[in-house]
Amino acid sequence: MNTHLTFAALPHPVYFVRNDPALCEQFQTVTKMPAFAEYYRPEWGGSSSWIVQTYLQLKLRGLDVHLVDRYIPDCICVVSREELMQRSLWRGLPFNSYLVVCQQDRPRPEICAHRIVQNPLNILAPTDHLMQYWVQPELRSRHSERGTQVSTLAFKGRWYYLPEAFKNSEFVAQLTSLGFTFSTLPDYEVSLSDWSEFSATDVVLAIRYSNREYLESKPASKLINAWFAGCPALLGAEPAYQALRKSDLDYIEVHTPEDVIAALQKLRDNPGLYQAMVENGWKRSQEFTPDQLSLKWRNLLANDVSRGYRQWLERSPFWKLTGRPLQFGYRMIQQEKERRRFNIVTGRKR
């Protein structure tokens, strides 16, 4: 049974582009949210959620959206930056579509009319729009019977992002001596269940030392997931977290292993503080429910994107014939420059 909210109609159909014909065919009609494993593809990472999950969420709320494996001429097409860069998709003449591109934690896309960004510091133009990432699908919250105990600290993320100071034996031994268990995943491959399992977690740790510009492209997902999971969070000094912070109950910022230990002891010694952080997290999480994020997507597509799209359609036939490909060529050059600059600054290779 469909229990999702139904929204006002979109003024124009919207096509979500995913270069996976079988997947597109599978989800042409849906009546309920499928299991995450049905549409998640590790090789595409976050674009599974930015494209496929967004399509599914909007489709289930009655909107005129479609999942396709190619650009649809003269229509609004939403695509991830990862897939935008595929040579096979470029052959689909993307300049004949009105492109909305999800940047993710990648170099700023230039081949687009609108950008979807996940960090407020990436808003550099009126056509940049902040969207929070969907909460982790099938998230299993902390068991309520654990009460306010603070015994298990969990790092939710890929092991190689965790700074060395937090994975050395001295830090782990100190945690153990104080009665804390540090739950980590010392593997490069993290399963879907690892991302969503919080049932036996008391406190979440999310910290990474990285280039500032790279951190400025990262979302606040670890914080939002912790709110939904009912786990107080110890977080590094990242812009996305700081932008969402309204009070000290939202999370505790940490910089060193000593900060982590002090925070854990503080939470263990103050059950009232622990409970207050859990309750505050639940209240904050309601800003990022699937209904709330879907409504924000609907309003963006119905307003800013649709206005720009209508103006784009009204351009002269001469512009459509010559201006579009010329503009696309210019944007390709700009995007390549931005890719090189971003990768040099951040040390990335994508």
BELTA-V172592 format. One record per backbone hydrogen bond with DSSP energy under -1.0 kcal/mol. CO is the residue of the C=O (numbers start at 1). NH is the residue of the N-H. If there is no record, write none. Layout:
BEGIN
<<CO & NH> <CO & NH>>
END
This chain:
BEGIN
<<14 & 66> <15 & 78> <16 & 68> <18 & 20> <20 & 24> <21 & 25> <22 & 26> <23 & 27> <25 & 28> <35 & 38> <36 & 39> <36 & 40> <41 & 44> <44 & 47> <45 & 48> <46 & 49> <46 & 50> <47 & 51> <48 & 53> <49 & 54> <51 & 55> <52 & 56> <53 & 57> <54 & 58> <55 & 59> <56 & 60> <58 & 63> <59 & 62> <61 & 7> <63 & 65> <64 & 14> <66 & 16> <68 & 18> <72 & 75> <75 & 98> <76 & 15> <77 & 100> <78 & 17> <79 & 102> <80 & 84> <81 & 85> <83 & 86> <86 & 90> <87 & 91> <89 & 92> <90 & 93> <93 & 96> <94 & 97> <96 & 74> <98 & 77> <99 & 113> <99 & 114> <100 & 79> <101 & 116> <102 & 81> <104 & 106> <110 & 112> <114 & 101> <115 & 129> <116 & 103> <117 & 131> <119 & 122> <120 & 123> <122 & 124> <125 & 128> <127 & 115> <129 & 117> <136 & 139> <140 & 198> <143 & 146> <144 & 147> <146 & 149> <151 & 181> <152 & 202> <152 & 203> <153 & 183> <154 & 205> <158 & 161> <159 & 162> <163 & 166> <164 & 167> <168 & 172> <169 & 173> <170 & 174> <171 & 175> <172 & 176> <173 & 177> <174 & 178> <175 & 180> <176 & 179> <181 & 153> <183 & 155> <185 & 187> <187 & 159> <191 & 195> <192 & 196> <193 & 197> <196 & 140> <198 & 201> <199 & 143> <203 & 154> <204 & 234> <205 & 156> <206 & 236> <211 & 215> <212 & 216> <214 & 217> <215 & 218> <220 & 224> <221 & 225> <222 & 226> <223 & 227> <224 & 228> <225 & 229> <226 & 230> <226 & 231> <229 & 142> <232 & 204> <233 & 252> <234 & 206> <235 & 254> <236 & 238> <238 & 242> <239 & 243> <241 & 245> <247 & 250> <252 & 235> <256 & 260> <257 & 261> <258 & 262> <259 & 263> <260 & 264> <261 & 265> <262 & 266> <263 & 267> <264 & 268> <265 & 269> <270 & 274> <271 & 275> <272 & 276> <273 & 277> <274 & 278> <275 & 279> <276 & 280> <277 & 281> <278 & 282> <279 & 283> <280 & 284> <281 & 285> <284 & 287> <285 & 288> <289 & 293> <290 & 294> <291 & 295> <292 & 296> <293 & 297> <294 & 298> <295 & 299> <296 & 300> <297 & 301> <298 & 302> <299 & 303> <300 & 305> <303 & 307> <304 & 308> <305 & 309> <306 & 310> <307 & 311> <308 & 312> <309 & 313> <310 & 314> <312 & 315> <316 & 320> <317 & 321> <318 & 322> <319 & 324> <322 & 326> <323 & 327> <324 & 328> <325 & 329> <326 & 330> <327 & 331> <328 & 332> <329 & 333> <330 & 334> <331 & 335> <332 & 336> <333 & 337> <334 & 338> <335 & 339> <336 & 340> <337 & 341> <338 & 342> <339 & 343> <340 & 344> <341 & 345> <342 & 346> <343 & 347>>
END
